[in-house]
Amino acid sequence: MTLVWTPFEPDALENIPDGFTFDTYTYGEPPAGIDQVEFWVSSYDTPLPLDEMLPRMRSLRVLQAQTAGVEHVLPHVPDGVTLCNARGVHDAATAEMAMTLMLASIRGIPRLVDAQANRQWRHEVTGPALADSTVLIVGHGSIGAALEARLAGFECQVLKVARRPRPGVHTMDALPELLPAADVVVLLVPLTEQTHHLANKSFLAAMKDGALLVNLARGRVVDTEALLGETASGRLRAALDVTDPEPLPSDHRLWHAPGVLISPHVGGGTTAMRPRILRLVSEQLRRYAAGEPLLNVAR
């Protein structure tokens, strides 16, 4: 029998073949049998001491993460263990958050919320719109495609950049040409050595005056000091679901930077996640039992 650890009750999974036994584990002291676990679905938002746990998991063959990015897991995964990410699970929720941050920033919703709290009627005849603007998606993977689909009804032009060229999708080499044309730049790239501080001083300087930077990737994709310099002058605005550092200390300058809207890394955490992760894990277990290639193999 193959021992599986999941953070949710196994009854929630569908069409699981015979040959599996389950333990529900989220955090805290691991249950007995840690050295017998073959397939582990790690928890979504609970930090675990992976450097302590994984060496004890001598039977582990598959580690299924619930996050799309796995840079926090990769350094700890031993040889012989297949690491799978959750590509596709967070597409809808993250694309929704990208739309929310874009529209809230462009239409000045934080200012209106402040006005409501102070019972002030701040009427403006005209203001900026997403319509007729140009949105550049940097990292056009599954989340980028979901965002593009949601932008379809907003009457804006969408430019796309990815690591590999495809019809209608540019490579990263095209960024110097595309950045000056974009009113909104959305970062959706994974955090790698190549994308660390991708949005650095020269990247930000290439953006047009008044443009909005939206980061739903990882905080370290953006050079925070360079961004603070651009927002302090009022030349650029930013909407950030992720920050560097994270969590953001209460005395950090980003909290009070002009034109910056911050949400606390909640882009993927909606009710849309659970049914999608359950479908993914169910399919992964079926494939594992049948000896078929697993989905979303990151290493």
C-alpha positions as MATLAB code, in Angstrom:
seq = 'MTLVWTPFEPDALENIPDGFTFDTYTYGEPPAGIDQVEFWVSSYDTPLPLDEMLPRMRSLRVLQAQTAGVEHVLPHVPDGVTLCNARGVHDAATAEMAMTLMLASIRGIPRLVDAQANRQWRHEVTGPALADSTVLIVGHGSIGAALEARLAGFECQVLKVARRPRPGVHTMDALPELLPAADVVVLLVPLTEQTHHLANKSFLAAMKDGALLVNLARGRVVDTEALLGETASGRLRAALDVTDPEPLPSDHRLWHAPGVLISPHVGGGTTAMRPRILRLVSEQLRRYAAGEPLLNVAR';
ca = [
       0.000    0.000    0.000;
       1.223    3.490   -0.880;
       1.055    5.968    2.009;
      -0.157    9.450    0.984;
      -0.102   12.573    3.112;
      -2.631   15.273    2.227;
      -3.768   18.440    4.050;
      -7.402   17.617    3.264;
      -9.631   14.639    3.900;
      -9.107   11.875    1.314;
     -12.896   11.572    0.863;
     -12.684   14.878   -1.007;
     -10.645   13.212   -3.760;
     -12.371   11.527   -6.677;
     -11.913    8.189   -8.436;
      -8.855    7.177   -6.442;
      -7.636    3.700   -7.444;
      -6.981    0.984   -4.915;
      -3.598    0.689   -3.300;
      -3.432    3.977   -1.358;
      -3.699    4.688    2.355;
      -3.998    8.261    3.609;
      -2.957   10.383    6.559;
      -4.197   13.960    6.913;
      -1.299   16.233    7.772;
      -1.104   20.025    7.621;
       1.439   21.262   10.147;
       2.915   20.575   13.568;
       4.459   17.307   14.684;
       4.194   14.813   11.793;
       2.145   11.664   12.415;
       3.847    8.322   12.821;
       5.129    6.723    9.655;
       6.902    9.728    8.217;
       9.554    7.397    6.819;
       6.868    5.422    4.911;
       5.260    8.325    3.025;
       5.598    7.940   -0.768;
       3.350   10.783   -1.993;
       3.059   14.078   -0.117;
       0.686   16.941   -0.919;
       2.175   19.783    1.108;
       0.033   22.494    2.660;
      -0.605   25.751    0.824;
       0.255   28.525    3.254;
       1.740   26.918    6.361;
       5.545   27.191    6.505;
       7.079   23.811    7.197;
      10.669   22.977    8.210;
      11.384   21.159    4.944;
      15.088   20.952    5.677;
      14.231   18.922    8.775;
      11.324   16.869    7.428;
      12.479   15.741    3.995;
      15.590   13.868    5.176;
      13.275   11.802    7.423;
      10.992   10.915    4.482;
      13.137    8.090    3.169;
      10.329    6.537    1.089;
       9.175    9.785   -0.534;
       8.830    9.638   -4.323;
       6.514   12.590   -5.118;
       6.078   15.996   -3.500;
       3.011   17.793   -4.878;
       3.052   21.495   -4.018;
      -0.112   23.573   -3.915;
       1.662   26.658   -5.213;
       2.496   27.573   -8.797;
       5.952   28.764   -7.756;
       8.191   26.238   -6.012;
      11.410   28.198   -5.547;
      10.941   27.919   -1.762;
      10.778   24.112   -1.993;
      13.388   23.295   -4.643;
      16.525   23.649   -2.484;
      15.243   21.049   -0.026;
      14.022   18.304   -2.384;
      16.338   15.269   -2.319;
      17.520   13.427   -5.405;
      15.036   10.801   -6.523;
      11.976   12.822   -5.464;
       9.726   14.281   -8.166;
       8.521   17.789   -7.381;
       5.266   18.914   -9.035;
       3.826   22.405   -8.924;
       0.188   23.509   -9.038;
       0.159   25.043  -12.497;
      -3.445   25.757  -13.462;
      -4.833   25.687   -9.926;
      -4.476   29.413   -9.286;
      -5.066   30.765  -12.780;
      -8.609   32.024  -12.211;
      -7.991   33.541   -8.780;
      -4.707   35.214   -9.699;
      -6.124   36.614  -12.930;
      -9.070   38.000  -10.944;
      -6.667   39.659   -8.502;
      -4.673   41.136  -11.377;
      -7.880   42.654  -12.759;
      -8.866   43.891   -9.300;
      -5.525   45.589   -8.664;
      -5.440   47.107  -12.133;
      -8.945   48.525  -12.000;
      -8.653   49.672   -8.389;
      -5.420   51.525   -9.133;
      -6.505   53.010  -12.449;
      -9.920   54.137  -11.181;
      -8.519   55.455   -7.885;
     -10.557   53.195   -5.599;
      -8.192   53.541   -2.571;
      -8.736   57.312   -2.689;
     -12.507   56.801   -2.803;
     -12.376   54.376    0.140;
     -10.494   56.985    2.158;
     -13.052   59.597    1.142;
     -15.908   57.357    2.247;
     -14.248   56.765    5.627;
     -14.071   60.546    6.057;
     -17.574   61.119    4.601;
     -16.188   63.229    1.776;
     -17.832   63.455   -1.656;
     -14.867   63.635   -4.039;
     -16.549   64.041   -7.398;
     -14.301   64.078  -10.478;
     -15.743   64.526  -13.961;
     -13.107   62.454  -15.761;
     -10.303   60.091  -14.859;
      -8.110   57.370  -16.358;
      -9.581   54.145  -17.777;
      -8.380   50.687  -18.704;
     -10.187   51.058  -22.039;
      -7.937   52.188  -24.911;
      -4.814   51.428  -22.887;
      -1.999   48.929  -23.570;
      -1.371   46.103  -21.095;
       1.921   44.212  -21.218;
       1.858   40.738  -19.633;
       5.384   39.698  -18.668;
       5.237   35.925  -18.177;
       2.501   34.663  -20.463;
       1.959   31.198  -19.025;
      -1.320   29.701  -17.868;
      -2.048   32.605  -15.501;
      -1.114   35.096  -18.198;
      -3.505   33.390  -20.615;
      -6.263   33.541  -17.983;
      -5.596   37.248  -17.511;
      -5.640   37.857  -21.258;
      -9.051   36.170  -21.475;
     -10.409   38.464  -18.773;
      -8.978   41.544  -20.467;
     -10.775   40.666  -23.720;
     -13.877   42.674  -22.842;
     -12.064   45.789  -21.652;
     -11.209   47.220  -25.067;
      -7.477   47.390  -24.457;
      -4.474   46.180  -26.411;
      -2.601   43.249  -24.863;
       1.113   42.644  -25.463;
       2.644   39.354  -24.319;
       6.128   38.266  -23.319;
       7.320   34.808  -22.318;
      10.554   32.890  -22.000;
       9.905   31.026  -25.263;
       8.479   32.660  -28.398;
       5.080   31.616  -29.713;
       2.756   33.170  -32.280;
       1.775   36.530  -30.850;
       4.120   36.173  -27.856;
       7.459   37.975  -27.715;
      10.592   36.857  -25.880;
      12.107   38.757  -22.972;
      14.551   40.345  -25.415;
      11.677   42.490  -26.690;
      11.089   44.189  -23.313;
      13.128   47.338  -24.068;
      10.935   47.883  -27.126;
       7.613   47.022  -25.463;
       7.925   48.684  -22.054;
       7.685   52.285  -23.357;
       4.417   51.406  -25.112;
       2.639   49.925  -22.074;
       0.260   51.769  -19.781;
       0.116   48.718  -17.477;
       2.869   46.128  -16.957;
       1.805   42.918  -15.214;
       4.531   40.633  -13.805;
       3.633   36.923  -13.753;
       7.056   35.295  -14.145;
       8.414   32.590  -11.810;
      11.253   33.630   -9.513;
      14.528   32.331  -10.939;
      18.089   33.584  -11.152;
      17.132   35.205  -14.453;
      14.033   36.974  -13.123;
      15.432   38.119   -9.768;
      15.174   41.939   -9.929;
      13.888   41.710  -13.495;
      12.046   44.966  -12.786;
      15.223   46.829  -11.909;
      16.181   50.468  -12.347;
      16.610   50.233  -16.128;
      13.386   48.205  -16.558;
      11.390   50.770  -14.592;
      13.077   53.693  -16.343;
      11.935   52.250  -19.675;
       8.275   52.363  -18.614;
       6.278   55.348  -19.800;
       5.421   58.225  -17.477;
       2.284   57.480  -15.454;
       2.396   53.718  -16.129;
       1.239   51.155  -13.582;
       3.367   48.176  -12.484;
       1.341   45.196  -11.199;
       3.283   42.410   -9.478;
       1.628   39.037   -8.853;
       4.817   37.039   -9.366;
       7.212   37.137   -6.410;
       8.405   40.144   -4.465;
      12.038   39.705   -5.450;
      11.175   40.010   -9.147;
      11.045   43.770   -8.424;
      13.918   45.856   -7.099;
      12.074   47.532   -4.232;
      14.516   50.427   -3.863;
      14.320   51.203   -7.567;
      10.526   51.096   -7.428;
      10.434   53.414   -4.418;
      12.520   55.899   -6.361;
      10.055   55.910   -9.257;
       6.927   56.099   -7.101;
       8.380   58.808   -4.837;
       8.678   61.084   -7.848;
       5.143   60.198   -8.949;
       6.374   59.028  -12.334;
       5.151   55.434  -11.863;
       2.406   53.762   -9.840;
       2.370   50.199   -8.505;
      -0.108   47.562   -7.366;
       1.613   44.772   -5.462;
       0.224   41.472   -4.235;
       3.793   40.420   -3.395;
       6.613   42.468   -1.902;
      10.271   42.284   -0.991;
      10.600   41.879    1.931;
       7.556   39.735    2.720;
       5.694   39.987    5.021;
       6.173   43.721    4.703;
       7.317   45.245    8.029;
       4.955   47.826    9.478;
       7.587   50.568    9.211;
       8.515   49.876    5.576;
       8.389   52.823    3.173;
       6.252   50.919    0.651;
       3.213   51.252    2.933;
       3.210   55.025    2.479;
       4.697   55.302   -1.015;
       2.531   57.528   -3.220;
       0.551   55.687   -5.863;
       1.228   52.229   -4.381;
      -1.592   49.771   -3.639;
      -0.667   46.684   -1.584;
      -2.507   43.423   -1.001;
      -0.866   40.842    1.324;
      -0.098   37.977   -1.110;
      -3.689   36.793   -1.362;
      -3.966   36.503   -5.133;
      -4.436   32.739   -5.254;
      -6.374   32.187   -2.033;
     -10.037   32.023   -3.051;
     -12.795   29.437   -3.106;
     -11.755   28.667   -6.691;
      -8.623   26.947   -5.393;
     -10.040   23.930   -3.557;
     -11.922   22.217   -6.406;
      -8.965   22.729   -8.714;
      -6.322   21.358   -6.343;
      -8.548   18.374   -5.554;
      -8.892   17.606   -9.265;
      -5.147   17.910   -9.752;
      -4.250   15.652   -6.821;
      -6.849   13.064   -7.856;
      -5.381   12.965  -11.360;
      -1.813   12.807  -10.035;
      -2.647    9.818   -7.836;
      -4.346    8.060  -10.734;
      -1.273    8.634  -12.894;
       1.088    7.539  -10.128;
      -0.812    4.283   -9.636;
      -0.851    3.623  -13.397;
       2.816    4.411  -13.862;
       1.989    7.329  -16.184;
       3.930   10.625  -16.371;
       2.846   13.106  -13.713;
       1.596   16.597  -14.524;
       3.436   19.828  -13.755;
       6.818   18.262  -13.043;
       9.119   21.031  -11.837;
      12.077   18.766  -11.085;
];
